[in-house]
Amino acid sequence: MLKQLSTDDSVALADVLKTLAHPTRLQIVDLLMQGTHCNCELAVQLGLAPNLLSYHLHLLEAAGLVASARDEQDARWIYYTVRRPVLMALRQAVSTLLDPARIMPRRPDCGPRACGPRACGPPSDGG
């Protein structure tokens, strides 16, 4: 049997997935999968104002998905790339979590299916 996600792993995975759970950020990652882009290219291709693009890129960087580097000759130009090791780890985590081979047959330990209608009784409503 495959192990379950630890609480720390599930929190970390959820944080990254929350970051990706926005259409604009998915489009940014999709564009960056084609290679390095500068901020102006991304803004034009996505039709975003510079401040809005900056906001989304900041979130992607904070999640570790994207790296940036300023141009050595003119620091106004910023180049963005996908961080391959992070992307590979994310892909592995999601693939493991959602692997259909992990679905196991199981009978509940409670309720009529497990112990008959009289042996367990109805669930408590907490009151």
MIPA-192401 format. One record per residue: residue number from 1; residue in one letter; chain; x, y, z of N, C-alpha, C in turn. Coordinates in nm, 3 decimals, decimal comma. Each point is the difference from the previous one (the first is absolute). Example, Ala and Ser with C-alpha at 12.3 -4.5 7.8 and 13.67 -1.06 7.14 Angstrom:
pos / code / unit / nxx / nyy / nzz / caxx / cayy / cazz / cxx / cyy / czz
1 / A / A / 1,319 / -0,569 / 0,780 / -0,089 / 0,119 / 0,000 / 0,090 / 0,120 / 0,000
2 / S / A / -0,035 / 0,105 / -0,072 / 0,082 / 0,119 / 0,006 / -0,077 / 0,109 / 0,073
end
This chain:
pos / code / unit / nxx / nyy / nzz / caxx / cayy / cazz / cxx / cyy / czz
1 / M / A / 0,084 / -0,118 / 0,000 / -0,084 / 0,118 / 0,000 / 0,088 / 0,125 / 0,000
2 / L / A / -0,034 / 0,097 / -0,081 / 0,076 / 0,125 / -0,005 / -0,032 / 0,086 / 0,121
3 / K / A / 0,099 / 0,072 / 0,046 / -0,021 / 0,082 / 0,120 / -0,084 / 0,123 / -0,032
4 / Q / A / -0,065 / 0,050 / 0,104 / -0,080 / 0,121 / -0,013 / 0,092 / 0,120 / 0,010
5 / L / A / -0,048 / 0,112 / -0,051 / 0,073 / 0,125 / 0,013 / 0,006 / 0,040 / 0,147
6 / S / A / 0,116 / 0,047 / 0,042 / 0,009 / 0,055 / 0,135 / -0,073 / 0,134 / 0,002
7 / T / A / -0,030 / 0,048 / 0,118 / -0,067 / 0,130 / 0,012 / 0,087 / 0,108 / -0,062
8 / D / A / 0,130 / -0,002 / 0,027 / 0,090 / 0,102 / -0,056 / 0,002 / -0,006 / -0,152
9 / D / A / 0,008 / -0,121 / -0,055 / 0,001 / -0,015 / -0,145 / -0,131 / 0,047 / -0,062
10 / S / A / -0,111 / -0,031 / 0,064 / -0,129 / 0,040 / -0,057 / -0,017 / 0,151 / 0,007
11 / V / A / 0,050 / 0,063 / 0,106 / -0,008 / 0,147 / 0,010 / 0,086 / 0,064 / -0,108
12 / A / A / 0,122 / -0,051 / -0,018 / 0,090 / 0,055 / -0,101 / -0,058 / -0,017 / -0,141
13 / L / A / -0,054 / -0,118 / -0,028 / -0,059 / -0,026 / -0,131 / -0,122 / 0,090 / -0,022
14 / A / A / -0,083 / 0,013 / 0,100 / -0,119 / 0,086 / -0,012 / 0,040 / 0,145 / -0,026
15 / D / A / 0,105 / 0,048 / 0,065 / 0,045 / 0,138 / -0,021 / 0,042 / 0,023 / -0,146
16 / V / A / 0,075 / -0,094 / -0,055 / 0,043 / 0,014 / -0,140 / -0,119 / -0,009 / -0,094
17 / L / A / -0,090 / -0,094 / 0,027 / -0,117 / -0,014 / -0,087 / -0,090 / 0,123 / 0,009
18 / K / A / -0,011 / 0,061 / 0,118 / -0,078 / 0,124 / 0,013 / 0,060 / 0,110 / -0,086
19 / T / A / 0,133 / 0,005 / -0,002 / 0,066 / 0,101 / -0,083 / -0,032 / -0,022 / -0,147
20 / L / A / -0,002 / -0,124 / -0,042 / -0,029 / -0,031 / -0,140 / -0,148 / 0,009 / -0,035
21 / A / A / -0,085 / 0,007 / 0,101 / -0,145 / -0,003 / -0,022 / -0,056 / 0,135 / -0,043
22 / H / A / 0,065 / 0,061 / -0,097 / -0,048 / 0,126 / -0,057 / 0,033 / -0,004 / -0,149
23 / P / A / -0,097 / 0,031 / -0,085 / 0,024 / -0,010 / -0,144 / 0,121 / 0,080 / -0,049
24 / T / A / 0,021 / 0,118 / 0,052 / 0,113 / 0,082 / -0,046 / 0,132 / -0,066 / 0,037
25 / R / A / 0,010 / -0,054 / 0,121 / 0,125 / -0,064 / 0,041 / 0,024 / -0,128 / -0,080
26 / L / A / -0,107 / -0,072 / -0,032 / 0,016 / -0,118 / -0,086 / 0,049 / 0,042 / -0,139
27 / Q / A / -0,051 / 0,110 / -0,052 / 0,046 / 0,049 / -0,131 / 0,146 / 0,042 / 0,006
28 / I / A / 0,041 / 0,063 / 0,108 / 0,140 / 0,041 / 0,015 / 0,090 / -0,124 / 0,000
29 / V / A / -0,035 / -0,099 / 0,080 / 0,081 / -0,123 / 0,003 / 0,001 / -0,065 / -0,137
30 / D / A / -0,113 / -0,002 / -0,067 / -0,007 / -0,059 / -0,134 / 0,096 / 0,071 / -0,096
31 / L / A / 0,001 / 0,132 / 0,004 / 0,093 / 0,075 / -0,086 / 0,146 / -0,028 / 0,039
32 / L / A / 0,027 / -0,007 / 0,130 / 0,137 / -0,023 / 0,044 / 0,048 / -0,142 / -0,031
33 / M / A / -0,092 / -0,091 / -0,024 / 0,041 / -0,135 / -0,041 / 0,064 / 0,004 / -0,139
34 / Q / A / -0,025 / 0,106 / -0,074 / 0,061 / 0,017 / -0,133 / 0,141 / 0,059 / 0,010
35 / G / A / 0,043 / 0,035 / 0,121 / 0,133 / 0,057 / 0,020 / -0,009 / 0,134 / 0,072
36 / T / A / 0,115 / 0,058 / 0,021 / 0,012 / 0,127 / 0,072 / -0,073 / 0,111 / -0,074
37 / H / A / -0,070 / 0,082 / 0,077 / -0,070 / 0,117 / -0,054 / 0,036 / 0,121 / 0,085
38 / C / A / 0,003 / 0,116 / -0,064 / 0,017 / 0,122 / 0,077 / -0,138 / 0,050 / 0,042
39 / N / A / 0,000 / 0,090 / 0,098 / -0,127 / 0,050 / 0,052 / -0,083 / 0,069 / -0,108
40 / C / A / 0,063 / 0,068 / -0,092 / -0,077 / 0,070 / -0,103 / -0,065 / -0,100 / -0,097
41 / E / A / 0,068 / -0,110 / -0,032 / -0,059 / -0,102 / -0,087 / -0,123 / -0,062 / 0,065
42 / L / A / 0,013 / -0,031 / 0,128 / -0,113 / -0,058 / 0,071 / -0,118 / 0,095 / 0,005
43 / A / A / 0,028 / 0,127 / 0,028 / -0,107 / 0,100 / 0,008 / -0,075 / 0,011 / -0,133
44 / V / A / 0,074 / 0,004 / -0,109 / -0,062 / 0,012 / -0,132 / -0,080 / -0,125 / -0,034
45 / Q / A / 0,061 / -0,117 / 0,019 / -0,067 / -0,125 / -0,039 / -0,125 / -0,027 / 0,084
46 / L / A / 0,000 / 0,045 / 0,125 / -0,114 / -0,023 / 0,087 / -0,096 / 0,118 / 0,006
47 / G / A / 0,040 / 0,113 / -0,056 / -0,083 / 0,119 / 0,003 / -0,021 / 0,054 / 0,141
48 / L / A / 0,106 / -0,004 / 0,080 / -0,009 / 0,043 / 0,140 / 0,076 / 0,130 / 0,022
49 / A / A / -0,051 / 0,081 / 0,090 / 0,073 / 0,119 / 0,044 / 0,124 / -0,046 / 0,078
50 / P / A / 0,108 / 0,076 / -0,006 / 0,123 / -0,041 / 0,068 / -0,018 / -0,030 / 0,149
51 / N / A / -0,080 / 0,080 / 0,070 / -0,017 / -0,024 / 0,144 / -0,075 / -0,131 / 0,028
52 / L / A / -0,096 / -0,035 / -0,085 / -0,073 / -0,124 / 0,017 / 0,088 / -0,120 / -0,032
53 / L / A / 0,078 / 0,011 / -0,105 / 0,094 / -0,107 / -0,034 / 0,100 / -0,019 / 0,115
54 / S / A / 0,051 / 0,109 / 0,052 / 0,095 / -0,006 / 0,111 / -0,060 / -0,072 / 0,120
55 / Y / A / -0,124 / 0,027 / 0,031 / -0,069 / -0,065 / 0,112 / -0,002 / -0,151 / -0,019
56 / H / A / -0,043 / -0,046 / -0,118 / -0,008 / -0,143 / -0,027 / 0,137 / -0,066 / 0,000
57 / L / A / 0,098 / 0,067 / -0,058 / 0,136 / -0,055 / -0,001 / 0,057 / -0,008 / 0,141
58 / H / A / -0,031 / 0,098 / 0,082 / 0,046 / -0,002 / 0,140 / -0,054 / -0,124 / 0,072
59 / L / A / -0,128 / -0,031 / -0,019 / -0,058 / -0,117 / 0,063 / 0,064 / -0,130 / -0,049
60 / L / A / 0,026 / -0,007 / -0,130 / 0,064 / -0,118 / -0,057 / 0,143 / -0,016 / 0,052
61 / E / A / 0,070 / 0,112 / 0,015 / 0,136 / -0,005 / 0,057 / -0,003 / -0,041 / 0,146
62 / A / A / -0,094 / 0,055 / 0,076 / -0,010 / -0,033 / 0,142 / -0,030 / -0,148 / 0,022
63 / A / A / -0,073 / -0,060 / -0,093 / -0,031 / -0,143 / 0,007 / 0,117 / -0,085 / -0,048
64 / G / A / 0,103 / 0,064 / -0,054 / 0,117 / -0,072 / -0,047 / -0,011 / -0,054 / -0,141
65 / L / A / -0,108 / 0,032 / -0,069 / -0,022 / -0,055 / -0,134 / 0,076 / 0,074 / -0,109
66 / V / A / 0,027 / 0,128 / 0,023 / 0,062 / 0,086 / -0,102 / 0,121 / 0,069 / 0,061
67 / A / A / 0,104 / 0,015 / -0,083 / 0,119 / 0,075 / 0,040 / 0,013 / 0,121 / -0,091
68 / S / A / 0,060 / 0,106 / 0,053 / 0,020 / 0,120 / -0,081 / 0,146 / 0,042 / 0,007
69 / A / A / 0,042 / 0,070 / -0,104 / 0,136 / 0,055 / -0,005 / -0,006 / 0,132 / -0,075
70 / R / A / 0,066 / 0,100 / 0,055 / 0,006 / 0,130 / -0,067 / 0,110 / -0,002 / -0,106
71 / D / A / -0,022 / 0,075 / -0,106 / 0,099 / 0,012 / -0,107 / 0,125 / 0,066 / 0,059
72 / E / A / 0,116 / -0,051 / -0,037 / 0,126 / 0,052 / 0,053 / 0,030 / 0,141 / -0,049
73 / Q / A / -0,044 / 0,034 / -0,119 / 0,029 / 0,132 / -0,056 / -0,106 / 0,104 / 0,033
74 / D / A / -0,125 / -0,045 / 0,013 / -0,109 / 0,093 / 0,027 / -0,098 / -0,068 / 0,095
75 / A / A / 0,008 / 0,032 / 0,126 / -0,076 / -0,068 / 0,104 / -0,151 / 0,020 / -0,010
76 / R / A / -0,044 / 0,086 / -0,090 / -0,144 / 0,016 / -0,020 / -0,062 / -0,125 / -0,062
77 / W / A / 0,081 / -0,078 / -0,068 / -0,048 / -0,120 / -0,067 / 0,015 / -0,118 / 0,095
78 / I / A / -0,111 / -0,071 / 0,019 / 0,000 / -0,117 / 0,088 / -0,041 / -0,121 / -0,084
79 / Y / A / 0,078 / -0,106 / 0,015 / -0,026 / -0,124 / -0,074 / -0,051 / -0,106 / 0,096
80 / Y / A / -0,103 / -0,072 / -0,042 / -0,065 / -0,100 / 0,084 / 0,012 / -0,138 / -0,061
81 / T / A / 0,021 / -0,098 / 0,085 / 0,008 / -0,140 / -0,043 / -0,073 / -0,087 / 0,101
82 / V / A / -0,044 / -0,116 / -0,046 / -0,057 / -0,101 / 0,089 / 0,115 / -0,071 / 0,071
83 / R / A / -0,016 / -0,025 / 0,127 / 0,101 / -0,074 / 0,076 / -0,026 / -0,149 / -0,018
84 / R / A / 0,078 / -0,061 / -0,087 / -0,020 / -0,140 / -0,039 / -0,005 / -0,096 / 0,120
85 / P / A / 0,093 / 0,007 / 0,096 / -0,006 / -0,097 / 0,112 / -0,130 / 0,010 / 0,080
86 / V / A / -0,049 / 0,121 / 0,020 / -0,124 / 0,018 / 0,074 / -0,117 / -0,056 / -0,081
87 / L / A / 0,000 / 0,027 / -0,129 / -0,105 / -0,051 / -0,087 / 0,000 / -0,153 / -0,002
88 / M / A / 0,118 / -0,058 / -0,005 / 0,010 / -0,147 / 0,000 / -0,053 / -0,059 / 0,132
89 / A / A / 0,034 / 0,063 / 0,112 / -0,048 / -0,047 / 0,130 / -0,151 / 0,014 / 0,010
90 / L / A / -0,054 / 0,111 / -0,051 / -0,145 / 0,021 / 0,001 / -0,070 / -0,106 / -0,084
91 / R / A / 0,054 / -0,024 / -0,117 / -0,058 / -0,102 / -0,088 / -0,001 / -0,136 / 0,067
92 / Q / A / 0,109 / -0,035 / 0,067 / 0,009 / -0,128 / 0,068 / -0,100 / -0,009 / 0,115
93 / A / A / -0,012 / 0,107 / 0,078 / -0,092 / 0,001 / 0,114 / -0,145 / -0,016 / -0,046
94 / V / A / -0,038 / 0,074 / -0,104 / -0,138 / -0,008 / -0,049 / -0,024 / -0,136 / -0,064
95 / S / A / 0,098 / -0,051 / -0,073 / -0,014 / -0,130 / -0,063 / -0,016 / -0,110 / 0,103
96 / T / A / 0,076 / 0,006 / 0,108 / -0,010 / -0,099 / 0,107 / -0,134 / 0,011 / 0,070
97 / L / A / -0,040 / 0,121 / 0,033 / -0,126 / 0,022 / 0,070 / -0,119 / -0,052 / -0,080
98 / L / A / -0,001 / 0,026 / -0,130 / -0,114 / -0,032 / -0,085 / 0,016 / -0,129 / -0,079
99 / D / A / 0,093 / -0,085 / 0,040 / 0,024 / -0,126 / -0,069 / -0,119 / -0,095 / 0,025
100 / P / A / -0,072 / -0,040 / -0,105 / -0,114 / -0,090 / 0,019 / 0,038 / -0,133 / 0,067
101 / A / A / 0,126 / -0,040 / -0,008 / 0,044 / -0,124 / 0,065 / -0,009 / 0,010 / 0,152
102 / R / A / -0,010 / 0,121 / 0,053 / -0,013 / 0,019 / 0,145 / -0,141 / -0,027 / 0,051
103 / I / A / -0,098 / -0,007 / -0,089 / -0,138 / -0,023 / 0,043 / -0,012 / -0,146 / 0,045
104 / M / A / -0,031 / -0,017 / 0,128 / -0,007 / -0,134 / 0,058 / -0,144 / -0,032 / 0,039
105 / P / A / -0,035 / -0,129 / -0,008 / -0,133 / -0,038 / 0,050 / 0,001 / 0,011 / 0,153
106 / R / A / -0,106 / 0,053 / 0,054 / -0,007 / 0,016 / 0,145 / -0,145 / 0,004 / 0,043
107 / R / A / -0,026 / -0,065 / 0,111 / -0,132 / 0,007 / 0,062 / 0,012 / 0,092 / 0,120
108 / P / A / -0,099 / 0,086 / 0,021 / 0,002 / 0,086 / 0,118 / 0,001 / -0,083 / 0,129
109 / D / A / 0,061 / 0,054 / 0,104 / 0,006 / -0,068 / 0,130 / -0,125 / 0,026 / 0,084
110 / C / A / -0,090 / 0,081 / -0,048 / -0,119 / 0,033 / 0,078 / -0,121 / 0,001 / -0,092
111 / G / A / -0,117 / 0,017 / 0,060 / -0,123 / 0,007 / -0,078 / -0,056 / -0,138 / -0,028
112 / P / A / -0,118 / -0,005 / -0,061 / -0,068 / -0,127 / -0,026 / 0,082 / -0,096 / -0,085
113 / R / A / 0,081 / 0,050 / -0,091 / 0,080 / -0,089 / -0,084 / 0,104 / -0,077 / 0,082
114 / A / A / 0,049 / 0,061 / 0,107 / 0,107 / -0,062 / 0,077 / -0,051 / -0,090 / 0,111
115 / C / A / -0,104 / 0,044 / 0,070 / -0,038 / -0,074 / 0,120 / -0,150 / -0,023 / 0,013
116 / G / A / -0,074 / 0,019 / -0,105 / -0,145 / -0,021 / 0,006 / -0,070 / 0,123 / 0,054
117 / P / A / -0,130 / 0,011 / -0,023 / -0,073 / 0,122 / 0,038 / -0,011 / 0,022 / 0,150
118 / R / A / 0,008 / -0,104 / 0,084 / -0,019 / 0,020 / 0,143 / 0,129 / 0,006 / 0,078
119 / A / A / 0,104 / -0,059 / -0,051 / 0,124 / -0,010 / 0,078 / 0,069 / 0,135 / 0,020
120 / C / A / 0,001 / 0,085 / -0,099 / 0,073 / 0,129 / 0,011 / -0,090 / 0,115 / 0,039
121 / G / A / -0,122 / -0,002 / -0,049 / -0,088 / 0,112 / 0,026 / 0,030 / 0,115 / -0,095
122 / P / A / -0,087 / 0,100 / -0,004 / 0,021 / 0,115 / -0,090 / 0,115 / 0,086 / 0,051
123 / P / A / 0,063 / 0,074 / -0,090 / 0,107 / 0,088 / 0,044 / -0,053 / 0,108 / 0,093
124 / S / A / 0,082 / 0,040 / 0,094 / -0,037 / 0,107 / 0,093 / 0,003 / 0,133 / -0,072
125 / D / A / -0,094 / 0,088 / 0,034 / 0,000 / 0,132 / -0,061 / 0,077 / 0,099 / 0,086
126 / G / A / 0,069 / -0,051 / 0,103 / 0,081 / 0,087 / 0,084 / -0,079 / 0,073 / 0,106
127 / G / A / -0,129 / -0,018 / 0,005 / -0,080 / 0,075 / 0,095 / -0,055 / -0,086 / 0,101
end
